């Protein structure tokens, strides 16, 4: 025998109670993901891998839709396709009515 066996259960200083830090409901272990889009330096939003301007690229997201404001119509818009129109397409919340981003809501109200 070496006489040390009694010390294991002796003094149990519990310093391990700090492992709740960092779990503030948001931090994924403190590491924020960057947006998946190439050369985009923005931080991804919670629960997705994309930043706000690129959120519509996430096929699984259901919170956002695109602004339907038509920026420019080509002369070909007589044919009823979207090919000739350029839409704003900024992400807006799906519940937004009408389907316009804040900048274009103002434009349509002035008209």
C-alpha positions as a Markdown table, in Angstrom:
| # | Residue | x | y | z |
|---|---|---|---|---|
| 1 | Unk | 0.0 | 0.0 | 0.0 |
| 2 | Unk | 1.1 | 3.5 | -0.6 |
| 3 | Unk | -1.2 | 5.4 | 1.8 |
| 4 | Unk | -2.6 | 7.9 | -0.8 |
| 5 | Unk | -5.9 | 6.1 | -1.3 |
| 6 | Unk | -7.8 | 8.2 | 1.3 |
| 7 | Unk | -7.3 | 11.5 | -0.5 |
| 8 | Unk | -9.5 | 10.9 | -3.5 |
| 9 | Unk | -12.8 | 11.5 | -1.7 |
| 10 | Unk | -11.3 | 14.1 | 0.7 |
| 11 | Unk | -11.4 | 17.6 | -0.8 |
| 12 | Unk | -13.7 | 18.1 | -3.8 |
| 13 | Unk | -13.4 | 21.7 | -4.8 |
| 14 | Unk | -16.1 | 22.2 | -7.4 |
| 15 | Unk | -14.7 | 24.7 | -9.8 |
| 16 | Unk | -16.7 | 23.2 | -12.7 |
| 17 | Unk | -19.8 | 25.3 | -12.1 |
| 18 | Unk | -18.8 | 27.9 | -14.6 |
| 19 | Unk | -19.7 | 25.8 | -17.7 |
| 20 | Unk | -23.1 | 27.7 | -18.0 |
| 21 | Unk | -21.2 | 30.7 | -19.4 |
| 22 | Unk | -21.6 | 31.3 | -23.1 |
| 23 | Unk | -25.0 | 29.6 | -23.3 |
| 24 | Unk | -27.1 | 32.8 | -23.4 |
| 25 | Unk | -29.6 | 31.3 | -25.8 |
| 26 | Unk | -28.0 | 32.7 | -28.9 |
| 27 | Unk | -24.3 | 31.8 | -29.1 |
| 28 | Unk | -23.7 | 28.5 | -30.9 |
| 29 | Unk | -20.7 | 27.9 | -28.7 |
| 30 | Unk | -19.7 | 31.5 | -29.2 |
| 31 | Unk | -18.8 | 30.9 | -32.9 |
| 32 | Unk | -20.8 | 33.0 | -35.3 |
| 33 | Unk | -21.0 | 31.6 | -38.8 |
| 34 | Unk | -20.3 | 33.8 | -41.8 |
| 35 | Unk | -22.7 | 33.9 | -44.7 |
| 36 | Unk | -22.2 | 31.0 | -47.2 |
| 37 | Unk | -22.1 | 33.3 | -50.2 |
| 38 | Unk | -18.7 | 33.7 | -51.7 |
| 39 | Unk | -16.8 | 36.8 | -50.6 |
| 40 | Unk | -19.7 | 37.9 | -48.4 |
| 41 | Unk | -18.2 | 38.9 | -45.1 |
| 42 | Unk | -21.5 | 39.3 | -43.3 |
| 43 | Unk | -22.5 | 37.2 | -40.3 |
| 44 | Unk | -25.2 | 34.6 | -40.9 |
| 45 | Unk | -28.5 | 35.1 | -39.1 |
| 46 | Unk | -29.5 | 32.7 | -36.3 |
| 47 | Unk | -30.8 | 29.2 | -37.5 |
| 48 | Unk | -29.5 | 29.7 | -41.0 |
| 49 | Unk | -26.2 | 30.0 | -42.9 |
| 50 | Unk | -27.0 | 33.2 | -44.7 |
| 51 | Unk | -26.9 | 36.9 | -43.8 |
| 52 | Unk | -30.1 | 39.0 | -44.2 |
| 53 | Unk | -29.5 | 40.2 | -47.8 |
| 54 | Unk | -28.8 | 36.6 | -48.9 |
| 55 | Unk | -31.5 | 34.8 | -46.8 |
| 56 | Unk | -33.6 | 34.0 | -49.9 |
| 57 | Unk | -30.8 | 31.7 | -51.1 |
| 58 | Unk | -31.6 | 29.3 | -48.2 |
| 59 | Unk | -34.0 | 26.7 | -49.7 |
| 60 | Unk | -35.2 | 25.7 | -46.2 |
| 61 | Unk | -36.1 | 29.2 | -44.9 |
| 62 | Unk | -39.8 | 30.1 | -44.7 |
| 63 | Unk | -39.7 | 33.5 | -43.0 |
| 64 | Unk | -38.8 | 35.6 | -45.9 |
| 65 | Unk | -40.1 | 36.4 | -49.4 |
| 66 | Unk | -38.8 | 38.8 | -52.0 |
| 67 | Unk | -40.0 | 42.4 | -52.6 |
| 68 | Unk | -42.2 | 42.4 | -55.7 |
| 69 | Unk | -41.5 | 46.0 | -56.7 |
| 70 | Unk | -40.7 | 46.2 | -60.4 |
| 71 | Unk | -37.7 | 48.3 | -60.9 |
| 72 | Unk | -37.6 | 48.2 | -64.7 |
| 73 | Unk | -39.8 | 46.8 | -67.5 |
| 74 | Unk | -38.4 | 46.1 | -70.9 |
| 75 | Unk | -40.4 | 46.6 | -74.0 |
| 76 | Unk | -40.9 | 42.9 | -74.1 |
| 77 | Unk | -43.3 | 43.0 | -71.2 |
| 78 | Unk | -46.3 | 42.8 | -73.5 |
| 79 | Unk | -45.6 | 39.1 | -73.4 |
| 80 | Unk | -46.9 | 38.1 | -70.0 |
| 81 | Unk | -43.7 | 36.6 | -68.5 |
| 82 | Unk | -41.4 | 37.9 | -65.8 |
| 83 | Unk | -38.5 | 37.6 | -68.3 |
| 84 | Unk | -38.7 | 41.3 | -69.1 |
| 85 | Unk | -39.1 | 42.7 | -65.6 |
| 86 | Unk | -36.5 | 43.3 | -63.0 |
| 87 | Unk | -37.8 | 43.1 | -59.5 |
| 88 | Unk | -36.3 | 44.5 | -56.4 |
| 89 | Unk | -36.2 | 41.1 | -54.7 |
| 90 | Unk | -34.9 | 42.3 | -51.3 |
| 91 | Unk | -35.9 | 39.9 | -48.6 |
| 92 | Unk | -38.9 | 40.9 | -46.6 |
| 93 | Unk | -40.9 | 39.0 | -43.9 |
| 94 | Unk | -43.4 | 36.6 | -45.5 |
| 95 | Unk | -46.2 | 38.2 | -43.5 |
| 96 | Unk | -45.6 | 41.7 | -45.1 |
| 97 | Unk | -48.5 | 43.1 | -47.0 |
| 98 | Unk | -48.1 | 44.4 | -49.7 |
| 99 | Unk | -45.1 | 42.4 | -50.7 |
| 100 | Unk | -42.7 | 45.4 | -50.7 |
| 101 | Unk | -39.6 | 46.3 | -48.8 |
| 102 | Unk | -39.8 | 49.5 | -46.7 |
| 103 | Unk | -38.1 | 51.7 | -49.5 |
| 104 | Unk | -40.7 | 50.7 | -52.1 |
| 105 | Unk | -43.7 | 50.9 | -49.7 |
| 106 | Unk | -42.9 | 54.7 | -49.5 |
| 107 | Unk | -42.6 | 54.9 | -53.3 |
| 108 | Unk | -46.0 | 53.4 | -53.9 |
| 109 | Unk | -47.7 | 55.5 | -51.3 |
| 110 | Unk | -46.4 | 58.7 | -53.0 |
| 111 | Unk | -47.6 | 57.7 | -56.4 |
